[in-house]
Amino acid sequence: MKKTLVLVVDRDDDFGVKGKVNTPVIGVQNCLDAATAFGIADPEDSDLNALYAAVSVCLELQEDGHQADVALICGDEKVGHRSDLALVSQLTEVLEEIEPDSVVLVGDGAEDEYIYPIISSRAHVDSVRKVYVKQAPGLEGTFYILTKMMADPDKRKRFLVPLGFILLMISLFFIVPGVLLMISENDISSLTNMSGSLVVLFIGLILILYGYDAMEWLHRVKRSMTSVVVGNTTSVIFLCISAAIVIVMAAYAAIEIGNLYLKSDILRVLYFASAMIWPVIMAIVIYQIGMLIDAFVQRREIVLSSIMGFTGLLSLGLVVFGVLDIIMSSMGLLVSVNAGIVEIVAGVAISILSNFLKSRLLPLSIVPERQEDEVF
């Protein structure tokens, strides 16, 4: 008798991440147990309905006298090549155990159907069923669905971040020519003509920050800084030195700008930014040295990635400094354009060399008496 496999594909591994379900799952009862575990963790996820639909299809086939079984395979939360490799491995295991003559593929969206060519190359696919979850009609139901979807960090990154970058690029397409015109004519009133583009720019930035959960990142930075201040005396001392350098150099740059004749406020801002680049980088390096000393004193470790990061700061400083030199030169300040180009090229070259050294040195990094990544 022909044997049919009803297969559920969860490409982003919601069952494993949320429900702690080990896959592949084979058999009606095992799939029902997996659905129960996942339903307790997230009862509103559409993957749950897809699994129940697959069990329902399997039972219907069995009632009609067909030999059928059901299985669940999952990929990885990092959707892409990594998740597809996991799906291939689990699919092979399921096919070897059940040995079906045909497959009925069940999924909850278009994303799961990306695995269809892989399945069809290994077994005959009779049909594909897509499960849609019934929701309350009207604006209230739609708003509820969107709210729940945006509460999921993965969905925010998947949908909001690309939309934010699109709005950002569109707004910059209109803003950059306006800014160049404002600089050339030294007329700040032209900003009013860019108000619509600026609104789109801010909306794009808000979507990107919300998609990447910037507030949570700020909270983590705050907690990290608090722990540093409370527990690491050396780091606090170096942090104070860094802050003092920035404050003193900012005051010195402000006094120097006051003694110079500059034609516009924009030039003053650019000159101040150019004067503060290296003091800020020096302050960051000094603070990182304090962190390295703390790591060595407490754990007898020297974090090689932090040391290599100093070259990254150097390359970033050169590139930004070169860009500012070119901009100020185009605005009439006595700054060499060639020097700016050389600085940018040097910064890019140092960055490439730094990445090359990281790829060669970091895998070889060790800690005395134990081996560990990124430690020397």
C-alpha positions as CSV (number, residue, x, y, z in Angstrom):
1,M,0.0,0.0,0.0
2,K,1.2,3.5,-0.8
3,K,2.6,5.3,2.2
4,T,2.1,9.1,2.6
5,L,4.1,11.4,4.8
6,V,2.4,14.5,6.1
7,L,5.3,16.9,6.7
8,V,5.3,20.1,8.7
9,V,8.2,22.5,8.0
10,D,9.2,25.2,10.6
11,R,12.1,27.0,8.9
12,D,12.8,29.4,11.8
13,D,12.6,26.8,14.5
14,D,9.9,28.3,16.7
15,F,9.2,24.9,18.1
16,G,12.8,24.5,19.3
17,V,13.3,28.1,20.5
18,K,10.0,28.7,22.2
19,G,8.7,25.2,23.0
20,K,12.1,23.5,23.6
21,V,10.9,20.7,21.2
22,N,13.7,18.4,19.9
23,T,13.2,17.7,16.2
24,P,12.5,15.8,14.1
25,V,9.2,14.6,15.7
26,I,7.6,11.6,14.1
27,G,4.2,10.1,14.8
28,V,0.7,11.5,15.6
29,Q,1.1,11.3,19.4
30,N,4.6,12.7,19.4
31,C,3.4,15.6,17.2
32,L,0.5,16.3,19.6
33,D,2.9,16.3,22.5
34,A,5.1,18.8,20.6
35,A,2.1,20.9,19.8
36,T,1.1,21.0,23.5
37,A,4.6,22.0,24.6
38,F,4.7,24.7,22.0
39,G,1.1,25.9,22.6
40,I,1.9,26.5,26.3
41,A,4.9,28.6,25.4
42,D,3.2,30.6,22.6
43,P,-0.5,29.8,22.0
44,E,-0.9,32.5,19.3
45,D,1.8,31.4,16.9
46,S,0.6,30.2,13.5
47,D,3.1,27.3,13.5
48,L,0.9,25.6,16.1
49,N,-2.0,25.6,13.7
50,A,0.1,24.2,10.9
51,L,1.1,21.2,13.1
52,Y,-2.5,20.6,14.2
53,A,-3.6,20.8,10.5
54,A,-0.9,18.2,9.6
55,V,-2.1,15.9,12.3
56,S,-5.7,16.4,11.0
57,V,-4.7,15.5,7.4
58,C,-2.8,12.4,8.6
59,L,-5.8,11.2,10.6
60,E,-8.1,11.8,7.6
61,L,-5.9,9.8,5.4
62,Q,-5.8,7.0,7.9
63,E,-9.6,7.0,8.2
64,D,-9.9,6.7,4.4
65,G,-7.8,3.6,4.5
66,H,-4.4,5.0,3.5
67,Q,-1.2,4.3,5.2
68,A,0.0,7.7,6.5
69,D,2.2,9.2,9.1
70,V,3.1,12.8,10.2
71,A,6.4,14.4,11.0
72,L,7.7,17.8,12.1
73,I,11.1,19.2,11.0
74,C,12.7,22.5,12.1
75,G,15.5,24.6,10.8
76,D,17.3,27.3,12.7
77,E,16.3,30.7,14.2
78,K,18.8,32.3,11.9
79,V,16.8,31.7,8.7
80,G,18.9,31.1,5.6
81,H,21.6,28.7,4.6
82,R,22.1,27.5,8.2
83,S,18.4,26.7,8.7
84,D,18.2,24.9,5.4
85,L,21.1,22.7,6.2
86,A,19.3,21.7,9.5
87,L,16.1,21.0,7.6
88,V,18.0,18.8,5.1
89,S,19.5,16.8,7.9
90,Q,16.2,16.2,9.6
91,L,14.4,15.5,6.4
92,T,16.9,12.8,5.5
93,E,16.4,11.2,8.9
94,V,12.6,11.2,8.6
95,L,12.6,9.8,5.0
96,E,15.0,7.0,6.1
97,E,12.8,6.0,9.0
98,I,9.3,6.3,7.3
99,E,10.3,5.6,3.7
100,P,7.2,7.3,2.2
101,D,6.0,7.0,-1.4
102,S,4.7,10.6,-1.4
103,V,4.7,13.7,0.8
104,V,2.0,16.2,1.7
105,L,3.7,19.5,2.7
106,V,2.0,21.7,5.3
107,G,3.2,25.2,6.3
108,D,1.9,28.4,7.7
109,G,3.4,30.9,5.2
110,A,5.5,31.5,2.1
111,E,8.7,31.3,4.0
112,D,8.3,27.6,4.8
113,E,7.8,26.9,1.1
114,Y,11.4,27.8,0.3
115,I,12.2,24.3,1.4
116,Y,9.9,22.8,-1.2
117,P,12.6,22.3,-3.9
118,I,14.7,20.4,-1.3
119,I,11.8,18.2,-0.3
120,S,10.7,17.6,-3.9
121,S,14.2,16.5,-4.9
122,R,14.2,13.8,-2.3
123,A,10.6,12.6,-2.3
124,H,7.5,12.9,-4.5
125,V,5.3,15.8,-3.2
126,D,1.6,15.2,-3.8
127,S,0.3,18.5,-2.5
128,V,1.2,21.6,-0.6
129,R,-1.2,23.0,2.0
130,K,-0.9,26.5,3.5
131,V,-2.6,27.1,6.8
132,Y,-4.3,30.5,7.5
133,V,-5.3,31.4,11.0
134,K,-8.8,32.7,11.4
135,Q,-8.9,36.1,13.1
136,A,-11.6,38.5,14.3
137,P,-12.7,40.8,11.4
138,G,-12.4,44.5,11.4
139,L,-9.9,47.1,12.3
140,E,-9.6,46.0,16.0
141,G,-8.6,42.5,15.0
142,T,-6.0,43.8,12.5
143,F,-4.5,46.1,15.1
144,Y,-4.3,43.2,17.6
145,I,-2.5,41.0,15.0
146,L,0.0,43.8,14.2
147,T,0.6,44.5,17.8
148,K,1.3,40.9,18.6
149,M,3.5,40.5,15.6
150,M,5.6,43.6,16.5
151,A,6.1,42.3,20.0
152,D,8.2,39.5,18.5
153,P,11.9,40.7,18.2
154,D,12.5,38.5,15.2
155,K,9.5,39.8,13.3
156,R,10.5,43.3,14.1
157,K,13.9,42.8,12.6
158,R,12.5,41.0,9.6
159,F,9.8,43.6,8.6
160,L,10.6,46.9,10.3
161,V,14.3,47.2,9.8
162,P,14.2,46.7,5.9
163,L,11.3,49.2,5.8
164,G,13.3,51.7,7.9
165,F,16.3,51.4,5.7
166,I,14.2,51.9,2.5
167,L,12.7,55.1,4.0
168,L,16.2,56.2,5.1
169,M,17.6,55.8,1.6
170,I,14.7,57.6,0.0
171,S,14.9,60.5,2.3
172,L,18.7,60.9,1.9
173,F,18.2,60.9,-1.9
174,F,16.3,64.2,-1.5
175,I,18.2,65.6,1.6
176,V,21.8,65.3,0.4
177,P,21.3,67.6,-2.7
178,G,19.5,70.1,-0.4
179,V,22.3,70.1,2.2
180,L,25.0,70.6,-0.5
181,L,23.0,73.5,-1.9
182,M,22.6,75.0,1.6
183,I,26.4,74.7,2.1
184,S,27.2,76.3,-1.2
185,E,24.8,79.2,-0.8
186,N,25.3,79.5,3.0
187,D,21.5,79.8,3.4
188,I,20.0,77.8,6.3
189,S,16.5,78.8,5.3
190,S,16.6,76.1,2.6
191,L,16.1,73.6,5.4
192,T,12.3,74.4,5.2
193,N,12.2,72.8,1.7
194,M,13.5,69.6,3.1
195,S,10.9,69.3,6.0
196,G,9.0,66.4,4.3
197,S,12.2,64.5,3.6
198,L,13.4,65.1,7.2
199,V,10.2,63.6,8.6
200,V,10.6,60.5,6.4
201,L,14.3,60.3,7.6
202,F,13.2,60.4,11.3
203,I,10.5,57.8,10.7
204,G,13.1,55.5,9.1
205,L,15.5,56.0,12.0
206,I,12.7,55.2,14.5
207,L,11.7,52.0,12.7
208,I,15.4,50.9,12.6
209,L,16.0,51.7,16.2
210,Y,12.7,49.9,17.2
211,G,13.5,46.9,15.0
212,Y,16.9,46.5,16.6
213,D,15.4,47.1,20.1
214,A,17.7,50.1,20.8
215,M,16.1,50.8,24.2
216,E,17.0,47.3,25.4
217,W,20.6,47.9,24.1
218,L,20.8,51.1,26.0
219,H,19.6,49.4,29.2
220,R,22.3,46.8,28.8
221,V,24.9,49.5,28.3
222,K,23.6,51.2,31.4
223,R,23.8,48.0,33.5
224,S,27.3,47.3,32.1
225,M,28.5,50.8,33.0
226,T,26.9,50.5,36.5
227,S,28.7,47.2,37.1
228,V,32.0,48.8,35.9
229,V,31.6,51.8,38.2
230,V,30.8,49.6,41.2
231,G,33.2,46.7,40.8
232,N,36.2,47.8,38.7
233,T,38.3,50.6,40.3
234,T,40.9,50.6,37.5
235,S,38.3,51.0,34.8
236,V,36.7,53.9,36.7
237,I,40.1,55.7,36.9
238,F,40.8,55.3,33.2
239,L,37.2,56.3,32.4
240,C,37.7,59.5,34.4
241,I,41.0,60.2,32.5
242,S,39.2,59.6,29.2
243,A,36.4,62.0,30.2
244,A,38.9,64.6,31.3
245,I,40.7,64.4,28.0
246,V,37.5,64.9,26.0
247,I,36.4,67.9,28.2
248,V,39.7,69.7,28.1
249,M,40.2,69.2,24.4
250,A,36.6,70.3,23.7
251,A,37.2,73.5,25.6
252,Y,40.5,74.1,23.9
253,A,38.9,73.5,20.4
254,A,36.1,76.0,21.3
255,I,38.6,78.7,22.3
256,E,40.6,78.1,19.2
257,I,37.6,78.4,17.0
258,G,36.7,81.6,18.7
259,N,40.1,83.1,17.7
260,L,39.7,82.0,14.0
261,Y,37.8,83.8,11.3
262,L,35.4,81.3,9.7
263,K,32.7,82.4,7.2
264,S,29.8,80.3,8.5
265,D,28.5,78.3,11.5
266,I,28.7,75.1,9.5
267,L,32.4,75.6,9.0
268,R,32.8,76.1,12.8
269,V,30.9,72.9,13.5
270,L,33.0,71.0,10.9
271,Y,36.3,72.4,12.3
272,F,35.2,71.5,15.9
273,A,34.3,68.0,14.8
274,S,37.7,67.6,13.0
275,A,39.5,68.9,16.1
276,M,37.7,66.4,18.4
277,I,38.2,63.2,16.4
278,W,41.6,62.2,17.8
279,P,40.9,63.3,21.4
280,V,37.7,61.1,21.4
281,I,39.6,58.2,19.9
282,M,42.4,58.6,22.4
283,A,39.8,58.7,25.2
284,I,38.3,55.4,23.9
285,V,41.7,53.8,23.7
286,I,42.6,54.8,27.2
287,Y,39.3,53.4,28.6
288,Q,39.8,50.1,26.7
289,I,43.4,49.9,28.2
290,G,41.7,50.2,31.7
291,M,39.4,47.3,30.8
292,L,42.3,45.2,29.6
293,I,44.1,45.8,32.8
294,D,41.1,44.8,34.8
295,A,40.7,41.6,32.7
296,F,44.3,40.7,33.2
297,V,44.2,41.4,37.0
298,Q,41.0,39.5,37.6
299,R,41.2,36.6,35.2
300,R,44.8,36.7,33.9
301,E,43.5,37.3,30.4
302,I,44.5,39.7,27.7
303,V,41.5,40.1,25.3
304,L,43.1,40.1,21.8
305,S,40.0,41.3,20.1
306,S,40.1,44.5,22.1
307,I,43.7,45.1,21.2
308,M,42.9,44.6,17.5
309,G,40.0,47.0,17.9
310,F,42.5,49.8,18.4
311,T,43.5,49.5,14.8
312,G,39.8,49.7,13.9
313,L,39.5,53.0,15.8
314,L,42.6,54.3,14.0
315,S,41.2,53.5,10.6
316,L,37.8,55.0,11.5
317,G,39.5,58.2,12.7
318,L,41.5,58.5,9.5
319,V,38.5,58.0,7.2
320,V,36.3,60.5,9.1
321,F,39.1,63.0,9.3
322,G,39.7,62.7,5.6
323,V,36.1,63.2,4.8
324,L,35.9,66.3,6.9
325,D,39.1,67.7,5.3
326,I,37.5,67.2,1.9
327,I,34.3,68.9,2.9
328,M,36.0,71.8,4.5
329,S,38.3,72.2,1.5
330,S,35.2,72.4,-0.8
331,M,33.8,75.1,1.4
332,G,36.9,77.3,1.0
333,L,38.9,76.4,4.1
334,L,42.7,76.1,3.5
335,V,42.8,72.3,3.8
336,S,44.4,70.0,1.2
337,V,42.0,67.7,-0.7
338,N,44.9,65.4,-1.5
339,A,45.6,65.0,2.2
340,G,42.0,64.0,2.8
341,I,42.1,61.4,0.0
342,V,45.4,60.0,1.4
343,E,43.8,59.8,4.9
344,I,40.8,57.9,3.6
345,V,42.9,55.5,1.6
346,A,45.1,54.9,4.6
347,G,42.1,54.3,6.9
348,V,40.7,51.7,4.5
349,A,44.1,50.0,4.1
350,I,44.5,49.8,7.9
351,S,41.0,48.4,8.3
352,I,41.7,45.7,5.7
353,L,45.0,44.8,7.3
354,S,43.3,44.7,10.8
355,N,40.6,42.3,9.6
356,F,43.2,40.1,8.0
357,L,45.2,39.9,11.2
358,K,42.1,39.2,13.2
359,S,41.2,36.2,11.0
360,R,44.8,34.9,11.4
361,L,45.5,35.7,15.1
362,L,42.2,35.3,16.9
363,P,41.8,31.5,16.3
364,L,45.3,31.0,17.8
365,S,44.5,33.0,20.9
366,I,44.9,31.1,24.2
367,V,44.7,31.6,27.9
368,P,47.4,30.1,30.2
369,E,46.3,26.6,31.3
370,R,43.1,26.7,29.2
371,Q,42.0,27.4,25.6
372,E,39.4,29.9,24.7
373,D,38.3,32.0,21.7
374,E,39.5,35.5,21.3
375,V,41.8,35.5,24.3
376,F,45.6,35.7,24.3
